[in-house]
């Protein structure tokens, strides 16, 4: 299957139809990451975000979670290996998460992939995987989530922080379902 078109400019918000090639692209990237960092167990490299959710529109950027035990230590240890396969550490500041991005070309203007490195025993790791799995097994929830996303993009073509904030209440609602189990 042809590689799916991926890429968003800085602050661009755009949804595209689900592409079955996203799963294959993740598998290709997982292997590339594992080859670059052999000590990283494959089950700690997970496909997350909307490209990992079947049948919904998504921003055309592939999100990958990498679970680690010592965040700062392992991020520093793996940084050169990740750079060797095109991932650069971003200055994004999030609690207990370090973000890397891969770009379409050397202009560094179009991001195609994100790596979210975080402790694999954290609530955030568990929430992200639960959200993906819940969405993939609950069609009504997928439709609701897609409607939330479209209600923003129908009005705006940019504003990634605003887009993320717009989805937050729905995402937190799903996280609470994990905590209720």
Rosetta blueprint (number, residue, H / E / L):
1 X L
2 X L
3 X L
4 X L
5 X L
6 X L
7 X L
8 X E
9 X E
10 X L
11 X L
12 X E
13 X L
14 X L
15 X L
16 X E
17 X L
18 X L
19 X L
20 X L
21 X H
22 X H
23 X H
24 X H
25 X H
26 X H
27 X H
28 X H
29 X H
30 X H
31 X H
32 X H
33 X H
34 X H
35 X H
36 X H
37 X L
38 X L
39 X L
40 X L
41 X L
42 X H
43 X H
44 X H
45 X E
46 X E
47 X E
48 X E
49 X L
50 X H
51 X H
52 X H
53 X L
54 X L
55 X L
56 X L
57 X L
58 X E
59 X L
60 X L
61 X L
62 X E
63 X E
64 X E
65 X E
66 X E
67 X E
68 X E
69 X L
70 X L
71 X H
72 X H
73 X H
74 X H
75 X H
76 X H
77 X H
78 X H
79 X H
80 X H
81 X H
82 X H
83 X H
84 X H
85 X L
86 X L
87 X E
88 X E
89 X E
90 X L
91 X L
92 X L
93 X L
94 X E
95 X L
96 X L
97 X E
98 X E
99 X E
100 X E
101 X E
102 X E
103 X E
104 X L
105 X L
106 X L
107 X L
108 X L
109 X L
110 X E
111 X E
112 X E
113 X E
114 X E
115 X E
116 X E
117 X E
118 X E
119 X E
120 X L
121 X L
122 X L
123 X H
124 X H
125 X H
126 X H
127 X H
128 X H
129 X H
130 X H
131 X H
132 X H
133 X H
134 X H
135 X H
136 X H
137 X H
138 X L
139 X H
140 X H
141 X H
142 X H
143 X H
144 X H
145 X H
146 X H
147 X H
148 X H
149 X H
150 X H
151 X H
152 X H
153 X H
154 X L
155 X L
156 X L
157 X L
158 X E
159 X L
160 X H
161 X H
162 X H
163 X H
164 X H
165 X H
166 X H
167 X H
168 X H
169 X H
170 X H
171 X H
172 X H
173 X H
174 X H
175 X H
176 X H
177 X H
178 X H
179 X H
180 X H
181 X L
